[in-house]
Structure formats: structure tokens, C-alpha cells
């Protein structure tokens, strides 16, 4: 059965981006599909742009900015399609995207969620082809900067990019959507790994291409605070107990290294605030951990098998990608997997 699609865009001060994305997006939608735009209390004309370009779209106006995670949860509550597709307002669908994003459903691949291929804004290189997850919870955009021709074929990935994320609406609602307190960043990783813990799979459909006008900058605002806070929260919520115990030395060493990097990079205050917020959240995070654990269907070894010991992102300092560090991380990880009962 061909699924109807609810495309959800969470916008904040996104008027120019919406002018670029809405026309090509509408060309990809069919009868029975819908467009939902959540206006996160934008100070600009975001809502007016949608009303002008897509009069039939549903605009959900928020009284305050609840972030990407909160806005997506509210918008999904208004969705009626079979397949919920979340798009960043700066992720422009390429021709054929509307057909391709339904393909995993139509072919019965059994995935509980999937992403399209996220290209860079110029459409010639990859922004994300699925996101690797390090055993310390550090995540990066997979194959970033590689030529678009180097994209993988359809298949499973560890974690999905929220820039173009498709999930059957029933699955979204059954798993409770995004972790709303995250506000932004890591909510897509958290959802992907929760699905994995429940014994489900996530994948990539590389023919569903969006051009994402994105540049990694974390020097201003609260980005490092959110990234670090939500990374730590994800570890507490999702990492199985035996895995956390075996990783304790590495996690402590990572905290020390990140604190030094934060001070050197002039975001030490954000790092300290992130750690303080996680400590304040801890009772709630532990309660969420217990609820998630009740839905777990795989072993700690199976969960760990999806993680990587390599820090292969070009955004990570070169020393962490050097041969000696790579060897040390792989050796440590092999021992962890053996102790968990995996193959190592």
C-alpha cells in the first residue's frame, strides 16, 4: 500500500529557507500528503511565507520556542499521514525525493525509521549518509565531505540524521517521539538508538536526496552546551549497565579531554553548564532509563556492536584520529566486546 506522507518542518526565523524549500517540496507531494510547519515563535515572517507559498499547509504556531525536539513532537501530534517525514527548513528535496522517501515502506524492508541522503548545499558532496556513534556517545555526520558518488547503497545505519528523517507515524507515537528536554541536537541519535534497543532497525535510502545548506559552527550561542548535555543524557538514558561499567575509565578520560579542549576553545563555560544540567536532570534521566529498559529487546553486546571505536570525523582533532590513538581505542573496545560476550 502506498503510504500517505506528512512532511513536518520545524521553523524558527526561517523565512528565507522556507522560500527555497517549499516550492520544490510541494512538487514532490501527492494527493493525500500534507505539509505541517511548526513556527517556533519566530521573530520573522516564517508563518507568512508558508501561508503565501503553501496556503493548504497547516501552520502550528507555538507560543514559545520549544526547540527542534519540542516543535517536532507538537507538529507530529497534528499529523495524519502514514509516514512522518521530518525535514530541516534548509534541506531542499531534489527531484524524485517524494517517491524515493517512500521506497523502504513500499519494498517492505522492515525498517522502523530511515533517512534520505543528506547532501551539502551545493549538491556535490555528502553532508550525512547515516551517523556513526562512538562508544563515548560522540556522534558525527557519516561520510561528510565525500563526493556524492561515494554514497552507500540502501542499508542499515547506526543513527539517523534529523535533517531528513522518515518514520511511520505509528512507530513515532509508540516510542514517544523525540526526547523533548533535549531542545535540539542528539534527539535524532537518541530516537535511533532507542529503536535499536527495542530490537528494531534503522536505515538509509540514498536515492531520497536533500541538499542541506549546513555548516558546522559551534563557537557561539549554546551549541556546545546542548551537544555535550544531550550526549551525556543519552549515555545515561540508553547505554546498558554492563557497557557503562566497562566504559567508565574511557568516559572519565573523555570528560577530562573535553574539558581541556573546551577551555582551550573558549567554550569551557558551556561545558561546565552542560555537566551541571545533566546532574540536575539525573533523577529524571534515571526514571526515563528504567522505562526505556523495560522496552529493551537486545543484549548489551548487541547494542555495543553498532558502536565504533574510531573517531573518523574531520571535525575531531587530528590527534584523536592518529594511528596510536586509533590502535589504543580499538584495543580497548575489543576487550570491552569480549567481556560483554561479543566477538570482540
Buried (B, 14 or more C-beta within 10 A) or exposed (E): EEBBBBBBBBBBBBBBBBBBBBEBBBEBBEEEBBBBBBBBBBEBBBBBBBEEBBEEBBBBEBEEBBBBBBBBBBBBEEBEBBBBBBBBBBBBBBEEBBBBBBBBBEEEBEBBBBBBBBBBBEEEBBBBBBBBBBBBBBBBBBBBEEEBEEBBEBEBBBBBBBBBBBBBBEBBBEBBBBBBBBBBBBBBBBBBBBBBBBEBBBBBBBBBBBBBBBEEEBEEEBBBBBBBBBBBBBBBBBBBEBBBEBBEEBBEEBBEBBBEBBEEBEBBEBBBBBBEBBEEBBEEBEEBBEEBEEEBEBBBBBBBBBBBBBBBBEEBEEEBBEEEBBEEBEEBBBEBBEBBEBEE
